[in-house]
Structures are given as C-alpha cells and as structure tokens.
Amino acid sequence: MYKHYQTANANQDLVWHLSGFSYPEKAVAFLKRFEGSFCIFSKSVRQLYSNYELQQTFGEGNSVVALPNPHAYHDTFFNIPEEAILPTGMVICPGEVSGSENWLLCYKNAEGNGWKGTSLAKGIDLFREKYGKDDPFLPVLLNSDLKKSSSTHLPLMHLHRISIKKLNLPSELQRKDIAATVADKFSKFAA
C-alpha cells in the first residue's frame, strides 16, 4: 500500500470528490473497478499515471485519491500536453442503469440529440474501428470524468482519450510506449 496523503496536499487532478453523490459508497466501488485498467491524466502537472492505487479519504470531505506508486517512477509519463487529451463523448455505465449486469458503453447518436447504448465489448470494438491505427482509441481518465446519472443517481464515467498524433515528445519510441501502456491497461478492463 502506498503512503496515505491528506486530500488537501494531493494533486487535485487526482482527487474525486464524492459530496454530490447520494450513495458515495457506490461511487467508490465504481471507481475501484477502473483501478489497474486506465491511466489517469493530470493536466496541472502534465503527467499520465499508469501505476497508482485508489484510496478513499474521510474527514474534510468524502473523496477518492489516486496515489501514484512512488516505486514505479518509470510508470509515469511526463510532458503530456493537455491538447493531446480529447473528449470522446462516450460514457461507461454500470449495467444497473438499464437493469443489466453487464457494463454498457453509451454515446451520442448520429444526430447528436440522444444517446445510444451497447455492450461494452461491442462499443469498444466499434470505436477502435472508428479511430483506426493511425490515431488509435486509447482511453484515459480525468478526475472530472466521474458523473452521476440524473435518473438513477448511479455513477457514470465519461471517457477521454490520448491522441498519439498530438504528442510532441522527442521520440517515436516514447509515443509507442505510451500507446502500448494505455492499450495494455485498457485491455484488462475491456476483456
């Protein structure tokens, strides 16, 4: 277990505040499902974390903090421009939203005036095809991505993605390393 930090001292981009949730324990359990499967981006320090632990804090406010593993410095990517992190318009929902046990991927319909939903695996395949190999679908999380359903009050997770084309890192090897790391972590969730 990593050293516990006070929420006030933590990088606020790595803190999910749960005060708006009617059932914060459901939001904590939901967030924990993403641990080990998604990289987290911090725009204030321009870093992408691939090795972290999520811990719930109590006291000044109920929240969850992502604590980067201090012994895995190599699992943090530096100098990631905010412009390389793009919204996808996709939301991962627990199946309970529609009375199912399976995860759902919801996205805006072609007209942009309503939502469509599909199984997570089918939705991931759909968007992998859409983005292709030149700029692959590589989802990452931001602390602002945690939302709650207005109708069921269940937690939802909006997805961002990192665009390899928009990374201005010094080497192609670094871009490939980032892409491989994000894809490998996400494959554990999508399996």
C-alpha positions in Angstrom: 0.0 0.0 0.0 1.3 3.4 -0.8 1.7 6.2 1.7 -1.6 7.9 2.5 -1.7 11.6 1.7 -4.0 14.2 3.0 -6.5 15.3 0.3 -5.5 18.9 0.7 -1.9 18.1 -0.1 -2.7 15.9 -3.0 -2.5 16.9 -6.7 -6.2 17.9 -7.0 -6.3 16.4 -10.5 -6.0 13.0 -8.8 -8.9 13.6 -6.4 -12.5 12.6 -7.0 -14.8 14.5 -4.6 -17.9 12.5 -3.8 -20.0 15.1 -2.0 -22.6 15.2 -4.8 -23.3 11.5 -4.7 -26.3 10.3 -2.7 -24.6 7.0 -2.2 -20.8 7.7 -2.1 -20.0 4.0 -1.3 -21.4 3.1 -4.8 -19.2 5.8 -6.4 -16.2 4.4 -4.5 -16.9 0.8 -5.6 -17.5 2.1 -9.2 -14.2 4.0 -9.3 -12.3 1.0 -7.9 -13.4 -1.0 -10.9 -11.2 1.3 -13.1 -8.1 0.9 -10.9 -5.4 -1.0 -12.8 -7.3 -0.7 -16.1 -7.0 3.0 -17.0 -4.3 5.6 -17.0 -5.1 8.9 -15.3 -4.1 12.3 -16.7 -3.2 15.3 -14.5 -3.4 18.5 -16.6 -1.8 20.7 -13.8 1.5 18.7 -13.9 1.1 17.3 -17.5 1.6 13.8 -16.4 -0.1 10.5 -17.3 -0.1 7.9 -14.4 -0.3 4.2 -15.2 0.6 2.8 -11.8 -1.5 4.0 -8.9 -3.7 3.0 -6.1 -7.2 4.5 -5.3 -7.8 5.2 -1.7 -10.9 6.6 0.0 -10.4 9.6 2.3 -12.6 10.7 5.1 -12.8 13.8 7.2 -12.9 17.2 5.4 -14.9 15.5 2.7 -15.6 12.1 1.3 -13.3 11.6 -1.7 -11.1 9.1 -3.5 -7.4 9.9 -4.2 -5.3 8.3 -6.9 -1.8 7.7 -5.3 0.9 7.1 -7.9 3.2 4.3 -7.0 6.4 6.1 -5.7 8.5 3.0 -6.5 7.4 2.9 -10.2 8.7 6.2 -11.5 9.0 4.7 -14.9 5.2 4.2 -15.0 4.6 8.0 -15.1 4.8 9.8 -18.4 5.9 13.4 -18.4 5.3 16.5 -20.6 2.0 15.3 -21.9 0.3 18.4 -23.4 -3.3 19.0 -22.5 -4.2 19.3 -26.2 -3.4 15.6 -26.6 -6.2 14.7 -24.3 -9.5 14.7 -26.1 -13.1 14.1 -25.0 -14.8 11.0 -26.7 -18.4 11.7 -25.9 -18.6 8.1 -24.6 -19.8 7.2 -21.1 -19.2 3.9 -19.3 -22.3 2.9 -17.3 -22.8 0.1 -14.8 -25.5 -2.3 -16.2 -27.8 -1.4 -13.3 -28.7 1.8 -15.2 -30.7 -0.4 -17.6 -31.4 -3.4 -15.4 -28.5 -5.4 -16.7 -25.5 -6.9 -15.0 -23.1 -6.1 -18.0 -21.2 -2.9 -18.5 -22.6 -0.5 -21.1 -21.0 2.0 -23.4 -23.2 4.9 -24.2 -22.6 7.5 -26.8 -24.5 10.3 -28.7 -26.4 9.1 -31.8 -25.5 10.4 -35.2 -27.9 13.3 -34.9 -26.4 14.3 -31.6 -29.8 14.7 -29.9 -30.0 11.4 -28.0 -28.0 8.5 -26.6 -27.3 5.1 -27.8 -26.1 2.2 -25.7 -24.4 -1.0 -26.4 -22.5 -3.7 -24.5 -19.0 -2.5 -23.5 -17.2 -5.1 -25.7 -19.2 -4.2 -28.8 -18.9 -0.5 -28.2 -15.1 -0.7 -27.7 -14.8 -2.7 -31.0 -16.9 0.0 -32.8 -14.7 2.8 -31.6 -11.5 1.0 -32.2 -12.6 0.7 -35.8 -13.6 4.3 -36.0 -10.3 5.7 -34.8 -8.1 3.2 -36.7 -4.4 2.5 -36.4 -3.0 6.0 -37.2 -4.6 7.5 -34.1 -5.9 4.6 -32.0 -8.6 4.6 -29.4 -6.6 5.0 -26.2 -8.9 5.9 -23.3 -7.7 7.8 -20.2 -9.5 9.2 -17.2 -9.6 12.7 -15.7 -11.0 13.4 -12.3 -13.8 15.5 -13.9 -15.0 12.3 -15.8 -16.9 10.9 -12.8 -20.6 11.8 -13.1 -23.9 10.6 -11.8 -26.9 9.6 -13.7 -29.7 12.2 -13.3 -32.4 9.5 -13.3 -30.8 6.7 -11.2 -28.1 8.6 -9.3 -25.7 5.8 -10.2 -22.1 6.8 -11.0 -21.1 7.1 -14.7 -17.6 7.5 -16.2 -17.0 9.8 -19.2 -14.0 8.8 -21.3 -11.3 11.0 -22.7 -8.6 9.6 -25.0 -5.0 10.4 -25.6 -4.2 11.3 -29.2 -0.8 9.9 -30.1 -0.7 12.3 -33.1 -0.9 15.3 -30.8 2.1 14.2 -28.7 5.1 16.3 -29.4 7.5 14.1 -27.5 11.1 13.8 -28.6 10.9 10.3 -29.9 8.7 7.9 -31.7 9.7 5.3 -29.1 8.1 7.3 -26.3 4.9 7.7 -28.2 4.8 3.9 -28.9 5.5 3.2 -25.2 2.6 5.5 -24.1 0.2 3.9 -26.7 1.3 0.3 -25.6 0.9 1.1 -21.9 -2.6 2.7 -22.3 -3.8 -0.1 -24.6 -2.5 -2.8 -22.3 -4.1 -1.4 -19.2 -7.4 -0.8 -21.0 -7.4 -4.4 -22.4 -7.8 -5.6 -18.9 -11.0 -3.7 -18.4 -12.5 -4.4 -21.8 -11.8 -8.2 -21.6 
